[in-house]
Structures are given as C-alpha cells and as structure tokens.
Amino acid sequence: MYPATSGVASAAPAVVSRPRSRCCVPTAGVTTILERIAAGDAKAVQECLDRFGPLVWSLARRAVPDHSQAEDAVQDIFIDVWRSARRYDPAVASETTFIATIARRRLIDRRRRLGRRLEREAEAEELAGAAAAEDAGLRGVDVGDEARVAAQALQQLRPDQRRVLTLSILGGLSHSQIASRTKLPIGTVKSHLRRGLERVRELLEPEHRRTSGEARR
Amino acid sequence: MTLEPDPVLLELLADHALEGLDGGRRQELDRRLSEHLEIDAEAYERAAAAIHLALLSGPLEPLPAALRARLEGDARRELGPGTSESARTRPRALAVAWTGWLAAAALLVALVSLSLREGFGTGRATRDPAGAWEALAKTEGSVVKPWEATSDPLAEGVSGEVLWNEREQRGFMRFIGLARNDPSAEQYQLWIFDSAREAEHPVDGGVFDVRGNDVVVPIEAKLAVYDATLFAVTLERPGGVVVSRRDRLLLTAPL
C-alpha cells in the first residue's frame, strides 16, 4: 500500500491515537493565554492578539490575496479561536500550533468555497519554504518546538517528498495539481503526503509530552 | 492491545488536513470516526500546521489597526461580559438609558470639539445616493431595518430604513416624509447605540438636513461601532448637541 521510501521511519502509519489527557502532564503554576481567555480574562484577549495576530494575519495574507477577504478570513479564524479556547489542552499542542491549526482549517474552508488555489504563490514560495525549513521558521516569531520538529522531519525526507509537502501545505495545491506539476503518479503524491504527515505526527507526540511539561515550569 | 489502522480513515484524515473534504467524504469521515473513538481526529491537522509554520519564511505583517478593533469587538461579543468592560445592554434598555446622557456630557465635550474641527455636522451629500445604497446593501454583512416613528408630531407618517454594515463601518439612512428643516434653526442628529460601549455614550452618527420628501443620508459615525443595537434620530439645535435632552426623539430602528 505504501511504497518503500528512504528516510521514513515506518512503512505503514501507526494508529493516530487520541492524545494523552492533561492529567498526565504537569500543569501547576502557569496558565496559558487560551486558558485565561476561556476563563474570561479580558487582558488575555489583548495578549492573544499581540502574540498571534501577526502570525494569523500573515497566514491569511499569503492564502487570500485580496486584502478585504483576508481581513474577513482573520475574523473567522479568531472567532473560532475565541469559541475553541476552552478546548485547548497544553498537553496536546502548543498555543501556536493550536491557533495555526484553526487558521489552516478556516483558510482551507474559504479556499474550497471560493474554488481558488494559489499556484503562482506556491511557485514563489516553494524555494523559500525549503530554505526556511533549514533554519526552522519565520523571522520575528517563535514558531514553537513543534515547528522545529517539523522542520527536522522535513530535512529527513527526500527532496521530492519535501517538495510535495511544500506544494500542498504552503501552496495549497490539490493532489492532482501536484501530480501534474511534479510528474509524479497521483498515488505517489498521496503516499508522500501521508508519510510526511505521519512522520511529523510521530515526532510531535513525544516532543510535546516533553515540552509541555517544560513550558509550565 | 494493538489496534488496526483503518486505511480509508487515515486517507480521509490526511486529505481533510491538507485540502479539506467535500460533503460526501466529510460524512464518510465522521461515520468512520464514530467507529474509531480511539483516533485523534486532529492529529494530522496539527502535523500539517506544524509543517506550515516550519515552511513559512520572512517577517510577519502586523495586524491592521482597524482589523484589530474588529477582532476585539468580536471577542467581546463571543466571550461575554467577562472579557468586556462595557455593559451589554439591549435596545429597549438603551432607550431608557438616555436619561443618563447629561451625566456623560463632560466626557463627550472633547470628542465633539474634535469632530467639529473635522467637519462634523455637515451632512455631506452623496452624489448617487440610490447607487451607493444599492452597492452597500449588496455587501456581505449589511443589514436593513425600518424606522419606527415615535409619538412626536414631526415623526407622524415618516417611514424609511437604515442600512448599516458593521464590517465596513458605513451605512445610510433613508427617510420618506421627514419634514424639511431650516438648518439655521434646527438640525437632525443620528445616535448609534453599541453594546460594546456604555449605554450612556451612544456613538454620534452625524448631524444632517432634509431637503426632499425621499432622501438618503450617509451615516457618519464618529467612533468605531462594534455591535450596533439601536439607531435613533433626534431634532437638535444647529450643529448638533453633545448630549440629547431627548425631548425631540423622532425615529428609532432597533437591530
């Protein structure tokens, strides 16, 4: 089912098991911004916008070229963040990854509604993205331990696998568009994508168990 | 205990994380997830987000100030009084709250002085009011509400609507049958109640004149409106007032 690929730890995906509950992770002492928002702390909203607003806005601007539509997208994303704050579990993900996950979900929904994909941007970003993976992330923001783990995982992949992931995740191209662009069979594209995701997921699990405890000390 | 992965479920989860699913495949994903409660449905989405963060490059763009103000308004609405320092009063209570305006006079003097310097109260005409109304009415997020006349004799037989778009922070008022005014003697003034602000401090929506039987007047809110709940028109002295005495309340339009 999954073609043999060098640099990937397992030939078949592990079960994507539910994350460990918060009870297994040290939680005393520090409360996250999202936990404070869920508790009704008005100051935490400001802190959230200070810390994550530029990241969400930058994600939206790259995914939605029209300025006013990008603003609408950011509003949708943060409404989802406010509503989802009480679901946030620091034992499962960092706040950066939690918010980026919501942002991606809303931007994918919007892209599907509009029926547009960003091929030209994908081209422009492809090389930049590969370079960024080497120095682990954005300038001017702490992308978090999970992004650093993901960058390391990307470096373990073959160039064609990394390219497929970049075109999909950064460029928003469909599987068939990636197959057309890379001249790879669509089955190979899908397996590259799934293996890449699975590899990062595997690495994130122990990473987060370790870092979530550290973050609270 | 070893659990066997469902390959179709994993494929659906991966596709969901990468490019979203259409209705049928989304239903299939939900069905299969309901049969595999041990599965973390968001694990691949988190992995994709981490990869996305790792691939991004370059400096971040700061949030535009106007967008940030809207996000703060959204937060107040979504998260309730705990994250808002303002009362979340509804329209009926707001109308009653007008009696508190006198107490707020001193606080508003500075704002009105600033507004006067910026051309407050001119009631600027729109070159193509019908076209401007139609264009805004088609914009996502626009709402249209009818005016309700009070018992004031000047309001008798008056109709029309108010058109407002909070995202755009723009709007228009249409009046049919509202009496022409003598600007040297009196002018109309709009007030916008906002649940994100204290009820005693409605936003000044501008002073305007009426020179026809069927007129469209642009709304000129002097402050950002986050959650409009009530529009109200009063008759005031030329140039408008800081605090309305409410003795000539003509029209209201609850949202």
Chai-1 contact restraints between the chains, C-beta under 6 A:
chainA,res_idxA,chainB,res_idxB,connection_type,confidence,min_distance_angstrom,max_distance_angstrom,comment,restraint_id
A,P13,B,P5,contact,1.0,0.0,6.0,A-B,restraint_1
A,P13,B,L10,contact,1.0,0.0,6.0,A-B,restraint_2
A,V15,B,L3,contact,1.0,0.0,6.0,A-B,restraint_3
A,V15,B,P5,contact,1.0,0.0,6.0,A-B,restraint_4
A,V16,B,I39,contact,1.0,0.0,6.0,A-B,restraint_5
A,V16,B,D40,contact,1.0,0.0,6.0,A-B,restraint_6
A,V16,B,A43,contact,1.0,0.0,6.0,A-B,restraint_7
A,S17,B,E38,contact,1.0,0.0,6.0,A-B,restraint_8
A,R18,B,E38,contact,1.0,0.0,6.0,A-B,restraint_9
A,R18,B,D40,contact,1.0,0.0,6.0,A-B,restraint_10
A,P19,B,D40,contact,1.0,0.0,6.0,A-B,restraint_11
A,G40,B,G82,contact,1.0,0.0,6.0,A-B,restraint_12
A,G40,B,T83,contact,1.0,0.0,6.0,A-B,restraint_13
A,A42,B,T83,contact,1.0,0.0,6.0,A-B,restraint_14
A,V45,B,A75,contact,1.0,0.0,6.0,A-B,restraint_15
A,V45,B,T83,contact,1.0,0.0,6.0,A-B,restraint_16
A,L49,B,L71,contact,1.0,0.0,6.0,A-B,restraint_17
A,G53,B,L63,contact,1.0,0.0,6.0,A-B,restraint_18
A,P54,B,L60,contact,1.0,0.0,6.0,A-B,restraint_19
A,P54,B,P62,contact,1.0,0.0,6.0,A-B,restraint_20
A,L55,B,L60,contact,1.0,0.0,6.0,A-B,restraint_21
A,W57,B,E61,contact,1.0,0.0,6.0,A-B,restraint_22
A,W57,B,L63,contact,1.0,0.0,6.0,A-B,restraint_23
A,S58,B,L60,contact,1.0,0.0,6.0,A-B,restraint_24
A,S58,B,E61,contact,1.0,0.0,6.0,A-B,restraint_25
A,E71,B,L67,contact,1.0,0.0,6.0,A-B,restraint_26
A,F78,B,L71,contact,1.0,0.0,6.0,A-B,restraint_27
A,I79,B,D74,contact,1.0,0.0,6.0,A-B,restraint_28
A,W82,B,A75,contact,1.0,0.0,6.0,A-B,restraint_29
A,W82,B,E78,contact,1.0,0.0,6.0,A-B,restraint_30
A,W82,B,L79,contact,1.0,0.0,6.0,A-B,restraint_31
A,A93,B,R46,contact,1.0,0.0,6.0,A-B,restraint_32
A,T97,B,R46,contact,1.0,0.0,6.0,A-B,restraint_33
A,T97,B,A49,contact,1.0,0.0,6.0,A-B,restraint_34
A,T97,B,A50,contact,1.0,0.0,6.0,A-B,restraint_35
A,A100,B,A49,contact,1.0,0.0,6.0,A-B,restraint_36
A,A100,B,L53,contact,1.0,0.0,6.0,A-B,restraint_37
A,T101,B,E45,contact,1.0,0.0,6.0,A-B,restraint_38
A,T101,B,R46,contact,1.0,0.0,6.0,A-B,restraint_39
A,T101,B,A49,contact,1.0,0.0,6.0,A-B,restraint_40
A,R104,B,A49,contact,1.0,0.0,6.0,A-B,restraint_41
A,I108,B,G20,contact,1.0,0.0,6.0,A-B,restraint_42
A,R112,B,G20,contact,1.0,0.0,6.0,A-B,restraint_43
A,A128,B,S57,contact,1.0,0.0,6.0,A-B,restraint_44
A,G129,B,L55,contact,1.0,0.0,6.0,A-B,restraint_45
A,A132,B,L55,contact,1.0,0.0,6.0,A-B,restraint_46
A,A132,B,S57,contact,1.0,0.0,6.0,A-B,restraint_47
A,A133,B,A54,contact,1.0,0.0,6.0,A-B,restraint_48
A,A133,B,L55,contact,1.0,0.0,6.0,A-B,restraint_49
A,G137,B,A54,contact,1.0,0.0,6.0,A-B,restraint_50
A,L138,B,L56,contact,1.0,0.0,6.0,A-B,restraint_51
A,R139,B,P59,contact,1.0,0.0,6.0,A-B,restraint_52
A,G140,B,P59,contact,1.0,0.0,6.0,A-B,restraint_53
A,G140,B,L60,contact,1.0,0.0,6.0,A-B,restraint_54
A,V141,B,L60,contact,1.0,0.0,6.0,A-B,restraint_55
A,V143,B,L53,contact,1.0,0.0,6.0,A-B,restraint_56
A,E146,B,A50,contact,1.0,0.0,6.0,A-B,restraint_57
A,A147,B,A50,contact,1.0,0.0,6.0,A-B,restraint_58
A,A147,B,L53,contact,1.0,0.0,6.0,A-B,restraint_59
A,A147,B,A54,contact,1.0,0.0,6.0,A-B,restraint_60
A,A150,B,A50,contact,1.0,0.0,6.0,A-B,restraint_61
A,A150,B,I51,contact,1.0,0.0,6.0,A-B,restraint_62
A,A150,B,A54,contact,1.0,0.0,6.0,A-B,restraint_63
A,A151,B,A54,contact,1.0,0.0,6.0,A-B,restraint_64
A,T166,B,L55,contact,1.0,0.0,6.0,A-B,restraint_65
A,S168,B,L18,contact,1.0,0.0,6.0,A-B,restraint_66
A,I169,B,A48,contact,1.0,0.0,6.0,A-B,restraint_67
A,I169,B,I51,contact,1.0,0.0,6.0,A-B,restraint_68
A,I169,B,H52,contact,1.0,0.0,6.0,A-B,restraint_69
A,L170,B,L55,contact,1.0,0.0,6.0,A-B,restraint_70
A,S174,B,E19,contact,1.0,0.0,6.0,A-B,restraint_71
A,R194,B,A14,contact,1.0,0.0,6.0,A-B,restraint_72
A,L197,B,A14,contact,1.0,0.0,6.0,A-B,restraint_73
A,L197,B,Y44,contact,1.0,0.0,6.0,A-B,restraint_74
A,L197,B,A47,contact,1.0,0.0,6.0,A-B,restraint_75
A,V200,B,A47,contact,1.0,0.0,6.0,A-B,restraint_76
A,V200,B,A50,contact,1.0,0.0,6.0,A-B,restraint_77
A,V200,B,I51,contact,1.0,0.0,6.0,A-B,restraint_78
A,R201,B,A43,contact,1.0,0.0,6.0,A-B,restraint_79
A,R201,B,A47,contact,1.0,0.0,6.0,A-B,restraint_80
